[in-house]
Amino acid sequence: MAIGANLPDVDLVTRFAGSTVFLKYHRGITHSFLGVSVLAALLAGTFFLLGRRAQPAKNSPPLDGRWLLAGCWLATASHLLLDFTNSYGVRPFLPFSGKWYAWDIVFIVDPVLLGLMGAGLGLPMVLRIVSEEVGAGKPSLRRGAVFSLCSMLAFWGLRDVAHRRVLSLLDSHVYGQENPLRLGAFPSPANPFAWTGVVETDFTFRILEVSALDEGADSEPERTYHKPEPSTVLDAALKTRTAAVFSDFARFLWAQVHEDEEGYTVILQDLRFVSHDVRRHGFTAEIGLDKSLTARSEWFSIWGRPDDP
């Protein structure tokens, strides 16, 4: 089950083919209902064959392929569920639909959740070691596992309530005399009540820091991103391969168009991953065009340019 829970991330090998290929295929077919089912069947079949060849211990239960398959499927499906809870999302209906789904309640690497898991699984092991030293009976590890699972569910419930509260606060305002068209609320890595709100209006994207404990959200944004005017330059950039892959992934796509002596540079950014450090821009694509609007360069990175100041 430990192998199965990590098996969908086999698509990480696409990273070696470049960042754009990685963006296109990561959390793709291996993170779909069909994909996790196929992976579970392959894993169960492998262990079934190994189990048939192994010498069983005395009084061991018979090898049951059905239970083995069920356990492997629960393991691979748990990966799909956990990835669904964060803002990156999954595409569970591939290859029939490429639509992204995300719960947006857990930070991609959440220290609070990791701490709860560590406490639930680590403390019983420490107590067992202590009990062995004093000659007492070994305490069961099951309670720690139950604690970890219950803590995770409670944490998800708290995050979900806070998420709904923040979305409600964001929806209760008018922004610069404009009503919100779309809303997003994305978690912070530690505080379950602190969220980054993204509000899209007709002409702008607005970024706000919101607390689920507040009575209301401040309608004045921390940062405002103005939408670019439609242009042939932007249209040409969006038709490139990198921009098409990025546009399919991005939920709040913001574009900037810059002209220089050689032509144009179009920068695309997904504002759900906006950084507080405005000098670095993760999840960003950059398309260079010459004066004839032919692509001369294409670039994408999750982390931003290595040479950013």
ROTOR-491732 format. One record per residue (C-alpha): x negated, y negated, z negated. Coordinates in nm, 4 decimals, padded with zeros to 6 digits, m for minus. Example, Ala and Ser with C-alpha at 12.3 -4.5 7.8 and 13.67 -1.06 7.14 Angstrom:
BEGIN
+----------+----------+----------+
:        u :        v :        w :
+----------+----------+----------+
: m01.2300 :  00.4500 : m00.7800 :
: m01.3670 :  00.1060 : m00.7140 :
+----------+----------+----------+
This chain:
BEGIN
+----------+----------+----------+
:        u :        v :        w :
+----------+----------+----------+
:  00.0000 :  00.0000 :  00.0000 :
: m00.2959 : m00.2321 : m00.0628 :
: m00.4142 : m00.1687 :  00.2933 :
: m00.0634 : m00.2088 :  00.4332 :
: m00.0067 : m00.5380 :  00.2515 :
: m00.3057 : m00.6873 :  00.4350 :
: m00.2727 : m00.5033 :  00.7659 :
: m00.0640 : m00.7695 :  00.9513 :
: m00.3622 : m01.0044 :  00.9277 :
: m00.5438 : m00.7837 :  01.1777 :
: m00.4593 : m01.0640 :  01.4228 :
: m00.7401 : m01.2663 :  01.2623 :
: m00.9667 : m01.1104 :  01.5256 :
: m00.8194 : m01.3615 :  01.7724 :
: m01.0263 : m01.6260 :  01.5924 :
: m01.3281 : m01.5047 :  01.7877 :
: m01.1555 : m01.6021 :  02.1138 :
: m01.1290 : m01.9676 :  02.0101 :
: m00.9096 : m02.1847 :  01.7908 :
: m00.6342 : m02.2300 :  02.0501 :
: m00.6006 : m01.8541 :  02.1074 :
: m00.5973 : m01.8068 :  01.7303 :
: m00.3162 : m02.0615 :  01.6898 :
: m00.1130 : m01.8907 :  01.9621 :
: m00.1401 : m01.5366 :  01.8302 :
: m00.1951 : m01.5706 :  01.4538 :
:  00.1204 : m01.4790 :  01.2633 :
:  00.2532 : m01.3482 :  01.5906 :
:  00.3666 : m00.9975 :  01.6781 :
:  00.1915 : m00.8380 :  01.3779 :
:  00.3983 : m01.0669 :  01.1527 :
:  00.7334 : m00.9710 :  01.3073 :
:  00.9861 : m00.7085 :  01.1986 :
:  00.8851 : m00.4960 :  01.4954 :
:  00.5153 : m00.5465 :  01.4288 :
:  00.5190 : m00.4571 :  01.0587 :
:  00.7281 : m00.1482 :  01.1387 :
:  00.4783 : m00.0273 :  01.3992 :
:  00.1858 : m00.0977 :  01.1662 :
:  00.3616 :  00.0874 :  00.8838 :
:  00.4205 :  00.3889 :  01.1084 :
:  00.0557 :  00.3948 :  01.2212 :
: m00.0692 :  00.3637 :  00.8628 :
:  00.1688 :  00.6306 :  00.7339 :
:  00.0758 :  00.8649 :  01.0196 :
: m00.2931 :  00.8197 :  00.9476 :
: m00.2583 :  00.8980 :  00.5793 :
: m00.0212 :  01.1859 :  00.6515 :
: m00.2807 :  01.3508 :  00.8750 :
: m00.5548 :  01.2872 :  00.6188 :
: m00.3328 :  01.4253 :  00.3448 :
: m00.2612 :  01.7423 :  00.5413 :
: m00.6340 :  01.8058 :  00.5771 :
: m00.7217 :  01.7257 :  00.2167 :
: m00.7320 :  01.9860 : m00.0575 :
: m00.4365 :  01.9058 : m00.2862 :
: m00.4917 :  01.8956 : m00.6599 :
: m00.3187 :  02.1510 : m00.8748 :
:  00.0454 :  02.0724 : m00.9535 :
:  00.0399 :  01.7807 : m00.7070 :
:  00.3731 :  01.6972 : m00.5415 :
:  00.4167 :  01.8031 : m00.1780 :
:  00.3255 :  01.5519 :  00.0902 :
:  00.6489 :  01.3774 :  00.1957 :
:  00.6210 :  01.1817 :  00.5208 :
:  00.9464 :  00.9950 :  00.4612 :
:  00.8372 :  00.8513 :  00.1267 :
:  00.4946 :  00.7754 :  00.2685 :
:  00.6505 :  00.5823 :  00.5578 :
:  00.8834 :  00.3954 :  00.3208 :
:  00.5918 :  00.2927 :  00.0986 :
:  00.3840 :  00.1745 :  00.3960 :
:  00.6764 : m00.0235 :  00.5375 :
:  00.7388 : m00.1968 :  00.2038 :
:  00.3701 : m00.2882 :  00.1921 :
:  00.3532 : m00.4371 :  00.5439 :
:  00.6922 : m00.6076 :  00.5041 :
:  00.5754 : m00.7700 :  00.1789 :
:  00.3097 : m00.9539 :  00.3816 :
:  00.5809 : m01.0933 :  00.6100 :
:  00.7843 : m01.2096 :  00.3087 :
:  00.4903 : m01.3769 :  00.1359 :
:  00.3845 : m01.5616 :  00.4523 :
:  00.7438 : m01.6782 :  00.5006 :
:  00.7347 : m01.8609 :  00.1655 :
:  00.4706 : m02.1158 :  00.2759 :
:  00.4813 : m02.4016 :  00.5257 :
:  00.2867 : m02.2288 :  00.8030 :
:  00.5737 : m01.9857 :  00.8596 :
:  00.6244 : m01.6684 :  01.0619 :
:  00.7925 : m01.5606 :  01.3855 :
:  00.9810 : m01.2513 :  01.2642 :
:  01.1812 : m01.1864 :  01.5825 :
:  00.8928 : m01.1581 :  01.8278 :
:  00.8800 : m01.0508 :  02.1077 :
:  01.2479 : m01.1383 :  02.1540 :
:  01.2286 : m01.4894 :  02.0061 :
:  00.9286 : m01.7068 :  01.9291 :
:  01.1128 : m01.9320 :  01.6818 :
:  00.9205 : m02.0171 :  01.3643 :
:  01.0775 : m01.9730 :  01.0211 :
:  00.9353 : m02.1073 :  00.6931 :
:  01.0740 : m02.1389 :  00.3406 :
:  00.8305 : m02.4245 :  00.2583 :
:  00.8213 : m02.3564 : m00.1158 :
:  00.4697 : m02.2224 : m00.1846 :
:  00.1332 : m02.3756 : m00.1022 :
: m00.0707 : m02.1491 :  00.1282 :
: m00.3188 : m02.0774 : m00.1553 :
: m00.1241 : m02.1526 : m00.4744 :
: m00.3342 : m02.1520 : m00.7943 :
: m00.0289 : m02.1240 : m01.0212 :
:  00.0959 : m01.8101 : m00.8469 :
: m00.2543 : m01.6616 : m00.8421 :
: m00.2865 : m01.7349 : m01.2134 :
:  00.0384 : m01.5555 : m01.2905 :
: m00.0700 : m01.2556 : m01.0836 :
: m00.4086 : m01.2497 : m01.2531 :
: m00.2559 : m01.2683 : m01.6004 :
: m00.0034 : m00.9962 : m01.5315 :
: m00.2528 : m00.7534 : m01.3847 :
: m00.5687 : m00.8533 : m01.5731 :
: m00.4574 : m00.8816 : m01.9357 :
: m00.3185 : m00.5245 : m01.9609 :
: m00.6501 : m00.3942 : m01.8266 :
: m00.8399 : m00.5922 : m02.0911 :
: m00.6075 : m00.4589 : m02.3624 :
: m00.6647 : m00.1052 : m02.2356 :
: m01.0422 : m00.1478 : m02.2618 :
: m01.0059 : m00.2837 : m02.6151 :
: m00.7791 :  00.0065 : m02.7116 :
: m01.0334 :  00.2559 : m02.5819 :
: m01.3042 :  00.0914 : m02.7915 :
: m01.1039 :  00.1216 : m03.1150 :
: m00.9766 :  00.4675 : m03.0309 :
: m00.6132 :  00.3681 : m02.9935 :
: m00.3787 :  00.4967 : m02.7269 :
: m00.3988 :  00.3461 : m02.3829 :
: m00.1286 :  00.0833 : m02.3207 :
:  00.0670 :  00.1159 : m01.9990 :
: m00.0244 : m00.1040 : m01.7029 :
:  00.3345 : m00.0986 : m01.5814 :
:  00.4431 : m00.3888 : m01.8001 :
:  00.1776 : m00.6105 : m01.6455 :
:  00.2978 : m00.5255 : m01.2968 :
:  00.6585 : m00.5940 : m01.3947 :
:  00.5507 : m00.9243 : m01.5505 :
:  00.3700 : m01.0229 : m01.2294 :
:  00.6692 : m00.9478 : m01.0072 :
:  00.9170 : m01.1201 : m01.2391 :
:  00.6876 : m01.4230 : m01.2695 :
:  00.6599 : m01.4471 : m00.8921 :
:  01.0387 : m01.4358 : m00.8496 :
:  01.0883 : m01.6966 : m01.1234 :
:  00.8224 : m01.9178 : m00.9659 :
:  00.9906 : m01.8889 : m00.6257 :
:  01.3241 : m01.9777 : m00.7851 :
:  01.1781 : m02.2873 : m00.9535 :
:  01.0089 : m02.3968 : m00.6313 :
:  01.3272 : m02.3429 : m00.4293 :
:  01.5368 : m02.5550 : m00.6681 :
:  01.2729 : m02.8314 : m00.6611 :
:  01.2523 : m02.8111 : m00.2804 :
:  01.6277 : m02.8514 : m00.2387 :
:  01.6254 : m03.1399 : m00.4862 :
:  01.3533 : m03.3250 : m00.2935 :
:  01.5294 : m03.2754 :  00.0411 :
:  01.8465 : m03.4170 : m00.1127 :
:  01.6557 : m03.7208 : m00.2431 :
:  01.4973 : m03.7827 :  00.0970 :
:  01.8329 : m03.7546 :  00.2736 :
:  01.9947 : m04.0126 :  00.0446 :
:  01.8007 : m04.3101 :  00.1883 :
:  01.7925 : m04.5294 :  00.4953 :
:  01.4398 : m04.5934 :  00.6224 :
:  01.3833 : m04.9321 :  00.7820 :
:  01.7520 : m04.9471 :  00.8775 :
:  01.7168 : m04.6070 :  01.0423 :
:  01.8903 : m04.2892 :  00.9321 :
:  01.6751 : m03.9781 :  00.9051 :
:  01.6919 : m03.7381 :  01.1991 :
:  01.4924 : m03.4549 :  01.0387 :
:  01.3470 : m03.3948 :  00.6950 :
:  01.0724 : m03.1807 :  00.5543 :
:  00.9366 : m03.1295 :  00.2018 :
:  00.6053 : m02.9539 :  00.1501 :
:  00.4558 : m02.8330 : m00.1803 :
:  00.1444 : m02.9474 : m00.3608 :
: m00.1110 : m02.6825 : m00.4619 :
: m00.0578 : m02.7041 : m00.8399 :
:  00.2378 : m02.9132 : m00.9588 :
:  00.5672 : m02.7363 : m00.8694 :
:  00.7550 : m03.0673 : m00.8930 :
:  00.5253 : m03.2743 : m00.6662 :
:  00.6073 : m03.2679 : m00.2957 :
:  00.5092 : m03.4455 :  00.0237 :
:  00.8153 : m03.5571 :  00.2174 :
:  00.8186 : m03.6083 :  00.5941 :
:  01.1063 : m03.8116 :  00.7370 :
:  01.1605 : m03.8455 :  01.1116 :
:  01.3665 : m04.1364 :  01.2447 :
:  01.4263 : m04.2592 :  01.5988 :
:  01.0992 : m04.4533 :  01.6137 :
:  00.8791 : m04.3341 :  01.3267 :
:  00.7581 : m04.0550 :  01.1036 :
:  00.7356 : m04.1531 :  00.7359 :
:  00.5284 : m03.9773 :  00.4690 :
:  00.6379 : m04.0073 :  00.1053 :
:  00.5173 : m03.8561 : m00.2202 :
:  00.8254 : m03.7351 : m00.4104 :
:  00.8771 : m03.5750 : m00.7501 :
:  01.1695 : m03.3391 : m00.8001 :
:  01.2032 : m03.4807 : m01.1539 :
:  01.2751 : m03.8355 : m01.0339 :
:  01.6245 : m03.9784 : m01.0153 :
:  01.5645 : m04.0986 : m00.6612 :
:  01.3024 : m04.1124 : m00.3876 :
:  01.1294 : m04.4368 : m00.2982 :
:  01.2441 : m04.5314 :  00.0511 :
:  00.9180 : m04.7197 :  00.1089 :
:  00.6797 : m04.4708 :  00.2731 :
:  00.3222 : m04.4171 :  00.1695 :
:  00.2333 : m04.3997 :  00.5385 :
:  00.4267 : m04.4742 :  00.8565 :
:  00.3424 : m04.3172 :  01.1929 :
:  00.5031 : m04.4895 :  01.4912 :
:  00.6125 : m04.2712 :  01.7783 :
:  00.4420 : m04.3491 :  02.1105 :
:  00.6311 : m04.4841 :  02.4075 :
:  00.7065 : m04.2237 :  02.6770 :
:  00.4391 : m04.2317 :  02.9452 :
:  00.2945 : m04.0297 :  03.2314 :
: m00.0286 : m04.0010 :  03.0334 :
:  00.1447 : m03.8334 :  02.7398 :
:  00.3448 : m03.6093 :  02.9745 :
:  00.0258 : m03.4963 :  03.1501 :
: m00.1451 : m03.4221 :  02.8183 :
:  00.1485 : m03.2185 :  02.6893 :
:  00.1355 : m02.9970 :  02.9994 :
: m00.2158 : m02.8740 :  02.9199 :
: m00.2579 : m02.5264 :  02.7709 :
: m00.3853 : m02.6445 :  02.4318 :
: m00.1095 : m02.9034 :  02.3925 :
:  00.1591 : m02.6531 :  02.4947 :
:  00.0418 : m02.4014 :  02.2325 :
:  00.0152 : m02.6719 :  01.9688 :
:  00.3569 : m02.8212 :  02.0534 :
:  00.5168 : m02.4788 :  02.0136 :
:  00.3655 : m02.4501 :  01.6664 :
:  00.4021 : m02.8083 :  01.5353 :
:  00.7202 : m02.9016 :  01.3527 :
:  00.6571 : m03.2763 :  01.3183 :
:  00.4517 : m03.3539 :  01.6277 :
:  00.2968 : m03.7015 :  01.6333 :
:  00.0981 : m03.8289 :  01.9312 :
: m00.1464 : m04.1135 :  01.9863 :
: m00.2630 : m04.2325 :  02.3289 :
: m00.5970 : m04.4126 :  02.3613 :
: m00.7431 : m04.5548 :  02.6814 :
: m01.1162 : m04.5872 :  02.7453 :
: m01.3494 : m04.6413 :  03.0402 :
: m01.3438 : m04.2745 :  03.1401 :
: m00.9679 : m04.2306 :  03.1149 :
: m00.7423 : m04.1408 :  02.8234 :
: m00.7579 : m03.9493 :  02.4983 :
: m00.4353 : m03.8075 :  02.3546 :
: m00.4426 : m03.6939 :  01.9911 :
: m00.1688 : m03.4640 :  01.8619 :
: m00.1109 : m03.3915 :  01.4934 :
:  00.1365 : m03.1850 :  01.2924 :
:  00.2413 : m03.4126 :  01.0061 :
:  00.3512 : m03.1335 :  00.7737 :
: m00.0207 : m03.0744 :  00.7181 :
: m00.1129 : m03.4412 :  00.6833 :
: m00.4075 : m03.4921 :  00.4508 :
: m00.4343 : m03.7501 :  00.1736 :
: m00.7846 : m03.8101 :  00.3067 :
: m00.6968 : m04.0155 :  00.6149 :
: m01.0505 : m03.9682 :  00.7491 :
: m00.9865 : m03.6007 :  00.8181 :
: m00.7015 : m03.4669 :  01.0273 :
: m00.6371 : m03.0943 :  01.0130 :
: m00.4066 : m02.9177 :  01.2582 :
: m00.5029 : m03.1641 :  01.5292 :
: m00.5335 : m03.1255 :  01.9061 :
: m00.7233 : m03.3667 :  02.1291 :
: m00.6744 : m03.3838 :  02.5060 :
: m00.9056 : m03.5854 :  02.7306 :
: m00.7741 : m03.7037 :  03.0675 :
: m00.9473 : m03.8871 :  03.3497 :
: m00.7928 : m04.1795 :  03.5354 :
: m00.6107 : m03.9407 :  03.7691 :
: m00.4548 : m03.7677 :  03.4627 :
: m00.6513 : m03.4472 :  03.5173 :
: m00.7579 : m03.2760 :  03.1953 :
: m01.1320 : m03.3104 :  03.1342 :
: m01.1393 : m03.1681 :  02.7792 :
: m00.9129 : m02.9791 :  02.5379 :
: m00.9807 : m02.9245 :  02.1686 :
: m00.7924 : m02.7979 :  01.8632 :
: m00.8894 : m02.7340 :  01.5016 :
: m00.7107 : m02.6416 :  01.1815 :
: m00.9690 : m02.8203 :  00.9678 :
: m01.0544 : m03.1282 :  01.1740 :
: m01.3741 : m03.2105 :  01.3546 :
: m01.6890 : m03.0960 :  01.1699 :
: m01.8442 : m03.4369 :  01.2277 :
: m01.5527 : m03.6335 :  01.0761 :
: m01.6882 : m03.8840 :  00.8196 :
+----------+----------+----------+
